[in-house]
């Protein structure tokens, strides 16, 4: 008889809440949702100039988000931090 290891919570990511699942990723000017709490800011230099990236965390499900405020790249915006 083979014994399968019991999966732990560390290997299973917490599922996103409905609000986080509804955030449009990788599109500039897409809206977040009210339960995203703003965290730290950092500035990153790209070939076209500097952009600001702000970290957010959802109060409901704990998902970490980055928002890249890059006016040159319309595919910047919300992305989930892994």
N, CA, C and O atoms as a GROMACS GRO file, in nm:
protein
  328
    1UNK      N    1   0.085  -0.117   0.000
    1UNK     CA    2   0.000   0.000   0.000
    1UNK      C    3   0.089   0.124   0.000
    1UNK      O    4   0.179   0.135   0.083
    2UNK      N    5   0.065   0.215  -0.092
    2UNK     CA    6   0.145   0.337  -0.103
    2UNK      C    7   0.079   0.448  -0.024
    2UNK      O    8  -0.042   0.470  -0.032
    3UNK      N    9   0.160   0.517   0.053
    3UNK     CA   10   0.108   0.629   0.130
    3UNK      C   11   0.142   0.759   0.059
    3UNK      O   12   0.259   0.788   0.033
    4UNK      N   13   0.040   0.836   0.027
    4UNK     CA   14   0.059   0.965  -0.038
    4UNK      C   15   0.085   1.071   0.068
    4UNK      O   16   0.019   1.071   0.172
    5UNK      N   17   0.181   1.161   0.044
    5UNK     CA   18   0.202   1.268   0.142
    5UNK      C   19   0.082   1.363   0.146
    5UNK      O   20   0.020   1.390   0.043
    6UNK      N   21   0.052   1.410   0.261
    6UNK     CA   22  -0.059   1.504   0.279
    6UNK      C   23  -0.010   1.642   0.238
    6UNK      O   24   0.089   1.691   0.293
    7UNK      N   25  -0.079   1.708   0.143
    7UNK     CA   26  -0.035   1.841   0.102
    7UNK      C   27  -0.050   1.941   0.217
    7UNK      O   28  -0.145   1.934   0.295
    8UNK      N   29   0.044   2.032   0.224
    8UNK     CA   30   0.039   2.136   0.327
    8UNK      C   31  -0.015   2.265   0.268
    8UNK      O   32  -0.024   2.279   0.146
    9UNK      N   33  -0.051   2.357   0.353
    9UNK     CA   34  -0.102   2.486   0.308
    9UNK      C   35   0.005   2.567   0.235
    9UNK      O   36  -0.028   2.654   0.154
   10UNK      N   37   0.133   2.540   0.264
   10UNK     CA   38   0.241   2.615   0.201
   10UNK      C   39   0.247   2.589   0.051
   10UNK      O   40   0.284   2.679  -0.025
   11UNK      N   41   0.212   2.469   0.006
   11UNK     CA   42   0.220   2.437  -0.135
   11UNK      C   43   0.095   2.479  -0.211
   11UNK      O   44   0.097   2.486  -0.334
   12UNK      N   45  -0.013   2.507  -0.142
   12UNK     CA   46  -0.138   2.546  -0.205
   12UNK      C   47  -0.158   2.697  -0.188
   12UNK      O   48  -0.176   2.745  -0.076
   13UNK      N   49  -0.156   2.772  -0.299
   13UNK     CA   50  -0.176   2.916  -0.285
   13UNK      C   51  -0.320   2.947  -0.241
   13UNK      O   52  -0.413   2.873  -0.272
   14UNK      N   53  -0.335   3.056  -0.168
   14UNK     CA   54  -0.468   3.100  -0.126
   14UNK      C   55  -0.543   3.148  -0.249
   14UNK      O   56  -0.490   3.228  -0.326
   15UNK      N   57  -0.666   3.101  -0.268
   15UNK     CA   58  -0.741   3.146  -0.385
   15UNK      C   59  -0.776   3.294  -0.373
   15UNK      O   60  -0.795   3.348  -0.264
   16UNK      N   61  -0.785   3.358  -0.488
   16UNK     CA   62  -0.823   3.500  -0.492
   16UNK      C   63  -0.970   3.515  -0.457
   16UNK      O   64  -1.051   3.428  -0.488
   17UNK      N   65  -1.002   3.626  -0.394
   17UNK     CA   66  -1.142   3.659  -0.370
   17UNK      C   67  -1.204   3.703  -0.503
   17UNK      O   68  -1.133   3.725  -0.601
   18UNK      N   69  -1.336   3.716  -0.506
   18UNK     CA   70  -1.405   3.756  -0.628
   18UNK      C   71  -1.361   3.893  -0.677
   18UNK      O   72  -1.352   3.917  -0.797
   19UNK      N   73  -1.334   3.984  -0.583
   19UNK     CA   74  -1.292   4.120  -0.621
   19UNK      C   75  -1.157   4.117  -0.691
   19UNK      O   76  -1.139   4.184  -0.793
   20UNK      N   77  -1.062   4.040  -0.637
   20UNK     CA   78  -0.929   4.030  -0.700
   20UNK      C   79  -0.938   3.960  -0.835
   20UNK      O   80  -0.871   4.000  -0.931
   21UNK      N   81  -1.020   3.858  -0.843
   21UNK     CA   82  -1.034   3.785  -0.969
   21UNK      C   83  -1.092   3.874  -1.078
   21UNK      O   84  -1.072   3.848  -1.197
   22UNK      N   85  -1.164   3.980  -1.040
   22UNK     CA   86  -1.223   4.070  -1.137
   22UNK      C   87  -1.133   4.184  -1.182
   22UNK      O   88  -1.172   4.261  -1.270
   23UNK      N   89  -1.013   4.196  -1.125
   23UNK     CA   90  -0.921   4.302  -1.164
   23UNK      C   91  -0.861   4.267  -1.300
   23UNK      O   92  -0.811   4.156  -1.320
   24UNK      N   93  -0.865   4.362  -1.394
   24UNK     CA   94  -0.807   4.340  -1.526
   24UNK      C   95  -0.657   4.359  -1.515
   24UNK      O   96  -0.610   4.468  -1.485
   25UNK      N   97  -0.582   4.253  -1.541
   25UNK     CA   98  -0.438   4.258  -1.529
   25UNK      C   99  -0.373   4.305  -1.658
   25UNK      O  100  -0.428   4.288  -1.767
   26UNK      N  101  -0.254   4.362  -1.645
   26UNK     CA  102  -0.171   4.404  -1.758
   26UNK      C  103  -0.241   4.501  -1.853
   26UNK      O  104  -0.227   4.491  -1.975
   27UNK      N  105  -0.315   4.592  -1.796
   27UNK     CA  106  -0.380   4.696  -1.876
   27UNK      C  107  -0.378   4.825  -1.797
   27UNK      O  108  -0.439   4.834  -1.690
   28UNK      N  109  -0.308   4.924  -1.848
   28UNK     CA  110  -0.293   5.051  -1.779
   28UNK      C  111  -0.430   5.118  -1.760
   28UNK      O  112  -0.515   5.112  -1.849
   29UNK      N  113  -0.448   5.180  -1.649
   29UNK     CA  114  -0.569   5.252  -1.609
   29UNK      C  115  -0.686   5.160  -1.573
   29UNK      O  116  -0.798   5.208  -1.554
   30UNK      N  117  -0.661   5.030  -1.562
   30UNK     CA  118  -0.766   4.939  -1.513
   30UNK      C  119  -0.786   4.967  -1.365
   30UNK      O  120  -0.693   5.006  -1.295
   31UNK      N  121  -0.905   4.948  -1.318
   31UNK     CA  122  -0.937   4.974  -1.178
   31UNK      C  123  -0.900   4.855  -1.091
   31UNK      O  124  -0.907   4.740  -1.133
   32UNK      N  125  -0.862   4.886  -0.968
   32UNK     CA  126  -0.841   4.784  -0.868
   32UNK      C  127  -0.974   4.758  -0.798
   32UNK      O  128  -1.078   4.750  -0.864
   33UNK      N  129  -0.972   4.744  -0.666
   33UNK     CA  130  -1.096   4.735  -0.590
   33UNK      C  131  -1.073   4.794  -0.451
   33UNK      O  132  -0.958   4.808  -0.409
   34UNK      N  133  -1.180   4.829  -0.377
   34UNK     CA  134  -1.167   4.903  -0.252
   34UNK      C  135  -1.089   4.833  -0.141
   34UNK      O  136  -1.039   4.900  -0.051
   35UNK      N  137  -1.077   4.701  -0.145
   35UNK     CA  138  -1.008   4.631  -0.036
   35UNK      C  139  -0.857   4.619  -0.058
   35UNK      O  140  -0.788   4.557   0.022
   36UNK      N  141  -0.805   4.679  -0.166
   36UNK     CA  142  -0.661   4.680  -0.189
   36UNK      C  143  -0.599   4.793  -0.106
   36UNK      O  144  -0.630   4.910  -0.126
   37UNK      N  145  -0.513   4.754  -0.015
   37UNK     CA  146  -0.447   4.852   0.072
   37UNK      C  147  -0.309   4.883   0.016
   37UNK      O  148  -0.229   4.794  -0.012
   38UNK      N  149  -0.283   5.012   0.000
   38UNK     CA  150  -0.158   5.057  -0.060
   38UNK      C  151  -0.041   5.032   0.034
   38UNK      O  152  -0.050   5.053   0.155
   39UNK      N  153   0.069   4.988  -0.025
   39UNK     CA  154   0.191   4.962   0.052
   39UNK      C  155   0.304   5.051   0.006
   39UNK      O  156   0.290   5.173   0.003
   40UNK      N  157   0.415   4.991  -0.030
   40UNK     CA  158   0.537   5.064  -0.065
   40UNK      C  159   0.539   5.106  -0.211
   40UNK      O  160   0.468   5.051  -0.295
   41UNK      N  161   0.623   5.207  -0.239
   41UNK     CA  162   0.647   5.255  -0.376
   41UNK      C  163   0.793   5.229  -0.408
   41UNK      O  164   0.880   5.234  -0.321
   42UNK      N  165   0.819   5.202  -0.534
   42UNK     CA  166   0.957   5.197  -0.580
   42UNK      C  167   0.962   5.255  -0.720
   42UNK      O  168   0.864   5.250  -0.794
   43UNK      N  169   1.077   5.308  -0.757
   43UNK     CA  170   1.096   5.366  -0.888
   43UNK      C  171   1.191   5.277  -0.967
   43UNK      O  172   1.296   5.238  -0.916
   44UNK      N  173   1.153   5.246  -1.090
   44UNK     CA  174   1.234   5.161  -1.177
   44UNK      C  175   1.267   5.241  -1.302
   44UNK      O  176   1.180   5.310  -1.357
   45UNK      N  177   1.392   5.232  -1.347
   45UNK     CA  178   1.433   5.303  -1.467
   45UNK      C  179   1.421   5.212  -1.587
   45UNK      O  180   1.478   5.103  -1.591
   46UNK      N  181   1.345   5.258  -1.687
   46UNK     CA  182   1.333   5.189  -1.815
   46UNK      C  183   1.404   5.273  -1.919
   46UNK      O  184   1.448   5.384  -1.890
   47UNK      N  185   1.417   5.222  -2.041
   47UNK     CA  186   1.488   5.296  -2.145
   47UNK      C  187   1.419   5.427  -2.180
   47UNK      O  188   1.485   5.519  -2.228
   48UNK      N  189   1.289   5.437  -2.158
   48UNK     CA  190   1.214   5.558  -2.191
   48UNK      C  191   1.200   5.652  -2.070
   48UNK      O  192   1.145   5.762  -2.084
   49UNK      N  193   1.248   5.613  -1.954
   49UNK     CA  194   1.239   5.697  -1.834
   49UNK      C  195   1.205   5.615  -1.711
   49UNK      O  196   1.209   5.492  -1.714
   50UNK      N  197   1.172   5.684  -1.604
   50UNK     CA  198   1.142   5.618  -1.478
   50UNK      C  199   0.991   5.593  -1.465
   50UNK      O  200   0.909   5.674  -1.509
   51UNK      N  201   0.957   5.480  -1.402
   51UNK     CA  202   0.818   5.449  -1.373
   51UNK      C  203   0.806   5.416  -1.225
   51UNK      O  204   0.903   5.370  -1.163
   52UNK      N  205   0.690   5.440  -1.169
   52UNK     CA  206   0.663   5.409  -1.030
   52UNK      C  207   0.582   5.280  -1.021
   52UNK      O  208   0.484   5.263  -1.092
   53UNK      N  209   0.625   5.191  -0.934
   53UNK     CA  210   0.553   5.066  -0.909
   53UNK      C  211   0.510   5.068  -0.763
   53UNK      O  212   0.593   5.084  -0.673
   54UNK      N  213   0.381   5.050  -0.740
   54UNK     CA  214   0.325   5.053  -0.605
   54UNK      C  215   0.274   4.914  -0.570
   54UNK      O  216   0.207   4.849  -0.650
   55UNK      N  217   0.306   4.869  -0.448
   55UNK     CA  218   0.262   4.738  -0.400
   55UNK      C  219   0.132   4.756  -0.323
   55UNK      O  220   0.117   4.849  -0.245
   56UNK      N  221   0.038   4.665  -0.346
   56UNK     CA  222  -0.090   4.662  -0.277
   56UNK      C  223  -0.113   4.522  -0.222
   56UNK      O  224  -0.057   4.425  -0.273
   57UNK      N  225  -0.195   4.512  -0.116
   57UNK     CA  226  -0.236   4.382  -0.064
   57UNK      C  227  -0.384   4.386  -0.037
   57UNK      O  228  -0.436   4.482   0.019
   58UNK      N  229  -0.453   4.279  -0.077
   58UNK     CA  230  -0.596   4.268  -0.056
   58UNK      C  231  -0.622   4.234   0.090
   58UNK      O  232  -0.564   4.140   0.144
   59UNK      N  233  -0.709   4.310   0.153
   59UNK     CA  234  -0.744   4.285   0.293
   59UNK      C  235  -0.827   4.158   0.308
   59UNK      O  236  -0.824   4.096   0.414
   60UNK      N  237  -0.900   4.119   0.205
   60UNK     CA  238  -0.988   4.004   0.216
   60UNK      C  239  -0.913   3.872   0.196
   60UNK      O  240  -0.926   3.781   0.278
   61UNK      N  241  -0.835   3.860   0.086
   61UNK     CA  242  -0.773   3.730   0.056
   61UNK      C  243  -0.621   3.730   0.069
   61UNK      O  244  -0.559   3.624   0.065
   62UNK      N  245  -0.560   3.847   0.086
   62UNK     CA  246  -0.415   3.855   0.106
   62UNK      C  247  -0.332   3.855  -0.021
   62UNK      O  248  -0.209   3.852  -0.012
   63UNK      N  249  -0.395   3.859  -0.138
   63UNK     CA  250  -0.320   3.860  -0.264
   63UNK      C  251  -0.236   3.986  -0.273
   63UNK      O  252  -0.283   4.096  -0.244
   64UNK      N  253  -0.110   3.970  -0.314
   64UNK     CA  254  -0.020   4.083  -0.334
   64UNK      C  255  -0.025   4.126  -0.480
   64UNK      O  256  -0.018   4.044  -0.571
   65UNK      N  257  -0.036   4.256  -0.501
   65UNK     CA  258  -0.045   4.315  -0.634
   65UNK      C  259   0.062   4.422  -0.649
   65UNK      O  260   0.099   4.487  -0.552
   66UNK      N  261   0.113   4.439  -0.771
   66UNK     CA  262   0.194   4.554  -0.809
   66UNK      C  263   0.117   4.631  -0.914
   66UNK      O  264   0.055   4.572  -1.004
   67UNK      N  265   0.120   4.764  -0.903
   67UNK     CA  266   0.062   4.848  -1.008
   67UNK      C  267   0.175   4.931  -1.067
   67UNK      O  268   0.236   5.013  -0.998
   68UNK      N  269   0.202   4.910  -1.197
   68UNK     CA  270   0.306   4.985  -1.267
   68UNK      C  271   0.242   5.103  -1.338
   68UNK      O  272   0.160   5.085  -1.428
   69UNK      N  273   0.279   5.223  -1.296
   69UNK     CA  274   0.225   5.345  -1.355
   69UNK      C  275   0.320   5.389  -1.466
   69UNK      O  276   0.408   5.473  -1.445
   70UNK      N  277   0.301   5.331  -1.584
   70UNK     CA  278   0.389   5.354  -1.697
   70UNK      C  279   0.305   5.408  -1.812
   70UNK      O  280   0.230   5.332  -1.874
   71UNK      N  281   0.316   5.536  -1.840
   71UNK     CA  282   0.231   5.598  -1.941
   71UNK      C  283   0.270   5.562  -2.083
   71UNK      O  284   0.192   5.585  -2.176
   72UNK      N  285   0.388   5.505  -2.102
   72UNK     CA  286   0.432   5.466  -2.236
   72UNK      C  287   0.382   5.327  -2.274
   72UNK      O  288   0.357   5.300  -2.391
   73UNK      N  289   0.367   5.240  -2.177
   73UNK     CA  290   0.328   5.101  -2.202
   73UNK      C  291   0.183   5.080  -2.158
   73UNK      O  292   0.154   5.078  -2.038
   74UNK      N  293   0.094   5.064  -2.253
   74UNK     CA  294  -0.047   5.046  -2.216
   74UNK      C  295  -0.075   4.909  -2.157
   74UNK      O  296  -0.183   4.886  -2.103
   75UNK      N  297   0.022   4.816  -2.166
   75UNK     CA  298   0.006   4.684  -2.108
   75UNK      C  299   0.069   4.674  -1.970
   75UNK      O  300   0.077   4.566  -1.912
   76UNK      N  301   0.114   4.787  -1.917
   76UNK     CA  302   0.156   4.792  -1.776
   76UNK      C  303   0.028   4.800  -1.696
   76UNK      O  304  -0.081   4.805  -1.754
   77UNK      N  305   0.037   4.802  -1.567
   77UNK     CA  306  -0.082   4.811  -1.484
   77UNK      C  307  -0.075   4.711  -1.371
   77UNK      O  308   0.030   4.694  -1.309
   78UNK      N  309  -0.185   4.642  -1.344
   78UNK     CA  310  -0.194   4.547  -1.233
   78UNK      C  311  -0.130   4.414  -1.269
   78UNK      O  312  -0.149   4.362  -1.379
   79UNK      N  313  -0.054   4.360  -1.175
   79UNK     CA  314   0.000   4.225  -1.189
   79UNK      C  315   0.010   4.162  -1.050
   79UNK      O  316   0.042   4.228  -0.952
   80UNK      N  317  -0.017   4.032  -1.045
   80UNK     CA  318  -0.010   3.958  -0.919
   80UNK      C  319   0.137   3.927  -0.890
   80UNK      O  320   0.211   3.884  -0.978
   81UNK      N  321   0.177   3.949  -0.765
   81UNK     CA  322   0.313   3.919  -0.722
   81UNK      C  323   0.318   3.773  -0.682
   81UNK      O  324   0.237   3.727  -0.601
   82UNK      N  325   0.412   3.700  -0.738
   82UNK     CA  326   0.423   3.556  -0.709
   82UNK      C  327   0.524   3.533  -0.600
   82UNK      O  328   0.548   3.419  -0.561
   0.00000   0.00000   0.00000
